[in-house]
Amino acid sequence: MENRFDGIAEFVAVTRLGSFTAVAAELGMTKSAVGRAVSRLEARLGSKLLHRTTRRLVLTPAGEAWLEHCVAALAELDRGESELMLARDTPSGEVRIDLPTAFGRLYIMPVLLEVAERYPALHFNVSFTDRRVDLIGENIDLAVRIGNLDDSADLLVHQIGVQHMAIVGSPGYLAKKGVPRSLDDLGHQDCIVGRRRDNRIAWLLKQPDGSIARHIVSVKHEFQDFEAVHMAVSEGHGLAQLPFWLVRDDIRDGKLLTVLDGMSGGEVPINILWPRTKALPAKLRVLIDGLVRGVRELSSAIA
């Protein structure tokens, strides 16, 4: 297949240096190869670009017009290459990021703002969703996801933590309804659950053999995200299974009490993921490093 760029570099070099011999020396080609490249370009364009004499090369009117376009195009390519190299080496430009709703707002956003403070040339475009996103199809540079991921050759993944779950209720609710001692007791409790992608979130509980199984509880209320569930539980409307990172402070302060200790399961990884590339842009490199370091410092709150 004919390449429409064939001969352009040789033609521009000939007009600059004035001879095929000089161009051959500069480009590491033979003199005849340079001549053939320019001839093929003229044949493709259907126009003579150079008058060749034994002493010099002179541009034709068509050659002068074509040279102007070629110089402008090569200059634009040089600018584009410089911008790409700058993006590779200097953290700058827009980064599109998708985060889990509650965890993203509470734990990832503070880290992002610290990175933004260190690298003012970065521009973050952040969305908050709990659905599965198509990073490549939706043009997302980086995402944080909680849970096990499907294998994908198009993505790179780095684990930054583990989410642990706890079953909690307010002191007032437990004083009224009683503290459950077994799984069977959950059938007599008001349980609050979340809903994700139109699916009710089952509780993950440890079985006697140590395995983890999904357990459908008797539902009093359903809410779309963990923060709404957390609010309802804190106000005494029932029990809920929630991430430890969301209820840690409430448990410490006695605002929420854990029940069925040792039975709440569902430890799942917290991952950063981004599209696979041969060279990681600087803007993503500093962001990933910042998230790994920042979330590690928060590990006691997450675990």
N, C-alpha and C positions, 0 to 999 in steps of 0.2 A: 504494500500500500504506500502510495506517495505521501511524503510528509510535507505539508505546506510550509514548514519552517526550513526545509533543506535549502542550503545555499545562502540564506540571509546573513549568517555570521560572516561567511567568506566574502560576500558582496560588500558589506559594510567595512570589513577590514581592508579590502582592496581600495575603496575610496579614501580610506584614512592613510594608508601606507603608500599607495601609488604604484604597487607592482605585485605581481603574483609571487615573485620570489620572496619578497619580504613577508608576505602573508603566510606563505608556506613555512618559513622559518619560525614565525610567531605561533602558528597553530599546530606545528609539528606534523605537517602534511607535505606531500610532494607538490611541486609547482603544477604538474599536470592535473593532480587531484583538485587543486583550487580552481583551475580553469574549467574543469568538468563540472564542478559544483555550480559555478556561476552560469555556465551554459545551460545546465538543466533548469536553473531558476528562470532564465530568459525564455526557454522553451515552454515552461509551465505557464508563465505570464503572457506569452505570445507577444513580447515586446523586447527590443534590443535595449539593454541598459548601459552598455559601455562600448565606446569606439576603441578598438585595440589597434595600436600602431607598434612599430618596432621600438619606438622611443618612450611612449607614454600611453596612459589610459585616460580617456575623457568620457565623462558622463553624458549620455544623451538626455534630451528633455524628459523622456519617460524615466530614465535613471535618476534624474534629480528629484522628480516627484516621488518615486518609490523610496529613494534614500531617506527622505523626510519622514515617511511613515515608518520605515524600519528603525530609524534612530529613536523615534518616539516609543515604538513598541518595546525595544530592548531596554530603554530607560525605565519604562513601566515595570518590566520584568525584574530589573535590578532593584527597584523600590520594593516590589513584592517580596523578593528574596531577602532583602534587608529586614523587612518587617517580620518575616517568618523566623529569621535568626534571632532577632530581638525578642520575639515571643518565646523562643526556645530558652533563651538565656536570662531574660529579665521578667520578673513577675508583673504582668500588666494585662489590661483588657478585661472583658466581661467573662465571668464564670457562672454558668447556669447550674444551680444546685437544687436537688429535691430532698426534703427531709421528712421523717415521720412527724406527725402533728405535735403531740405532747413532748416526746423525747427531744425532738428537734428544737422546739422553742426553749425548753428548760436547760438542755445540756449542750447542744451543738451551736446554737446562736451565740452564746457568750464566747465560744472559741473562735467562731467566724469573725466576730467583731474585733477580737485581739489580732487575728491575722490581718484584717483590714487596716488596723492601726499601724501595723508594722510595714505594710505594703500599700501605700495610698494610691498607687496606680491601678490597683485591682478594682473591679466593679462587680459586685455580687448581684445576681438575679435569683432570688430564693423562693421556692414554692414549698408548701407543706401538704403532703398527701400520705395516706396509709395504703394506697393501692399499689399494685405492681406496675412499675413504669418501664417503658421501652426507651432506654437511654439513647440509643442511636436514632430510633425513629422519631423521638421527641426532642432531639438535639440537646440532651442534658449532659453536661460535662462530668458531673459527679453526683452520687446519691448515697444516702445512709439508709440502710434497711435493717430491721430487726427480724430474725427468723432464718430458717434454713433456705438456701438459694438453690435454684436449678443450675446445673452446669451449663456454662456458655463459653464457647471459644472466643466470643467477641468482647468479653468483659474481663477485667482484672478485679480481684477482691482482696481486701485486707481487713482482717478481724481486729476490732478495737475494744471489744468487751463482751460480756455475757450478761444477758438479762435473766434475773431470777424472779420468781413469782411468790406472792404471799396471799393468803386468804385473811381478810381483815373485816372488822366491824367496829362500830363506835361502842364505847362503854355503855351508853344509854340503851342502844339497841340490844346488846347482849344481856343486859340486866333484865330487859323485858322479855326477850325470846329464849334466853338460855344459851349456854355455850355448847356448840356441837362437839361430840366426842368421837363420832365415827361418820363414815360416808352416809350411812343410813339416816343419820340425824339431819343431813342437808335437806331431806325431803320435807322437813317441817320448818324450814327457814325461808325467809324472803331473800332471794338471791338476785343480784343485779349483774347483768352481763352487757357486753358490748356487741356491736354488729359491724362486720367488715365485709365489703363487697357483696352485700345482700346475704351474707351468711352469719348466723348467730355464732358467737365465739364460745366454744365449749371450754370448760375448765380442764386443765391438765393435772392429773393426780397420780401420785405414786401408788402402785399396786403392792400387795404383800411380797411379791417376788422382786421388787425393785424397779420393774418396768414402768413406763409412763403411758397412761391411757387417757383418751378424751372422755370426759364425764358430762353428760347433759344434766344440768341441775334444774330444779323447779324455779321458773323465772317470775320475778315480781315486776322488774322494769328492764327495758333495753335502751341503751344509749349508743350513739355513733362513735364516741371516742372515750379514751381513758379519763380525760379530765372531767367529763360529765359524770362518769361512773364514780370517780373519786369524790366529787361534790355530793352525790346522793348518799354514798356510804358515810361520809363525814357528818352528814346531817341526820344520820340514824335511820335510814330507810331500808337497810338490809346488809347482807354480806356480799363481798365481791372478791374475785381473784385479780390482783393488780400487780404491776411490776414493783419490785422493791425500791427502784429509784424514784418512784412517784410517791410512795407512802413512808419512806424511811424516816423523814423528820416527824411525821405524825405519830409513828410508832415510838420514836425516842421521847416525844413530848407527852405520850399517854393519850393522845387524841384518838388514836385507833389502836385496837388490840388484835394480835394475830390469833387465829384459831387453827385447829388441825395441823399444828406444827409438825413438820417432817413429812406431811402428806402432799403438800403443794409442790407440784413438779413444773416441768416445762422450761428448763434452762435452755435458752436459745442464743445463738451468736448475734452480736451487733457488728455489722460490716460496713465498710466503705467500698463502693464499687464505681468503676469508671471504664469507659470504652478503651479497648486495647489499642495502643499506638506503638510505632517503632521508637519514637522519641517522645518522652513525656514533657509537655510544655512546662516552662518554669512556673506559670500561674497555678498549674495543678500540683506540681511538686511541692511548692511551699504550703499549699492548702492541705494536702495529704499529710505532710510532716506535722503541720500545726494541729490537725485533728487527732493524729495518733498521740502526740505529746499531751495535748489538752485533755483528751478523754482519759488518758492514763492517769493524769493528776486527779481526775474525778472518779477513779475506779472504786473508791470506798463508798461513794454515794450510789454507784450503779449496782454494785454487787449485793 
